[in-house]
Amino acid sequence: MYVNILERKSLFQVLCLHISCITQLRETASRYKVMESIRAYLNSPMGPKTTHFWGPMANWGFVISGMMDANKPPDTISGNMTAVLCVFSMLCMRFAWMVRPRNHMLLACHAANESVQLYQLSRWLRHQRNLQQKEDVAASE
């Protein structure tokens, strides 16, 4: 068959045909590899069929809530609840690092939550300090 092609076509045409066949095989193989990698992710211990995926996705709600609270006045912030959320995020970050397989999505989610909650806690502390200073000035007058 290959000899018949050589007899009918020039060498350049045969090389072009050969290269296009190789390219098509490579594209088919790469599509197969992509599908295999997607299938492997879907069935992995960290894939979307597990709580290792949906837990962090749900916990992003804490981060979004904290970011939305950044626009509210600091007197509405609960210092106790913010401190509890800071401790909670620290514990969850340690858990995400120690669990096997490591849950990097959970670690990232709680690192973001920790930073948002620490910012909220600093706002609350500054507000409490300003209130104390105003009370001291009012008491001394």
C-alpha positions, 0 to 999 in steps of 0.5 A, a space after each residue: 500500500 505504501 509503495 502504491 502511494 509512492 508511485 502515484 504521489 510525489 515524495 513531498 505529498 507523501 511526507 505531508 500525508 505522513 506528518 498530518 497522520 502523525 499530527 492527528 494521532 498526537 491530537 487524539 492521544 492528547 485528548 485521551 490524556 486530557 480525558 484520563 486526567 479529568 476522569 482521574 481527578 473526578 475519581 481522586 480522593 480530593 475530587 468533587 465526589 468527596 467531602 474534601 472538595 465540598 467542605 472547603 467550597 462551603 467554608 468559603 462562605 465564612 470568607 465572603 461573610 467576613 469580607 462583607 462585614 468589613 464595610 460595617 461599623 466596628 461596633 457591630 463586630 462581636 469580639 468573642 465570635 471573631 476570636 472563636 473564628 480565628 481559633 477555628 480557622 487555625 485548627 482547620 488549617 492544621 487539620 488540612 495540613 496533617 490529613 492524608 491526602 493533604 487538603 490544599 483547598 481547605 488550607 487556602 480557604 482557612 488561611 483566607 478566613 484567618 486573615 479576614 477574621 484577624 482584620 476584623 479583630 483588629 478593627 474591633 480592638 481599635 474601636 474598643 481602645 477608642 471607646 476606652 480613651 473617650 470614656 477616660 477623657 469624659 471621666 477626667 473632665 
